[in-house]
Amino acid sequence: MMQLEDQLKAFEESGAYKAVWGGGSGQDGVVSNQPPSSRVLDEREQMIMSGGYIRRVTNDAREDEMEENLSHVGSIIGNLKSMALDMGNEIDAQNVQIDRIQGK
């Protein structure tokens, strides 16, 4: 039993473990605020600026596929956000029209 614990501890202190899990850089914990956002019109430009969606470890085809899939998901979410903003603007315009009709 002690030998297994020693092997586990040795693995957790190895460079491979720290490369994948970050090595306790002190950034663990609760996120209390979000970084400021800057509006970028093209999602591809945003991906280039941010360096992608995932942190590359093995740099293989699976990570390429994950990156591509997350890019598609990000694009869909962007479209949903645009639709929600458009719906909000349309509702505001219709509320103004309803108020104008009720005032007559």
Buried (B, 14 or more C-beta within 10 A) or exposed (E): EEEEEEEEEEEEEEEEBEEEEEEEEEEEEEEEEEEEEEEEEEBEEBBEEEEEBEEEEEEEEEBEEBBEEBBEEBEEEBEEEEEEEEEEEEEEEEEEEEEEEEEE
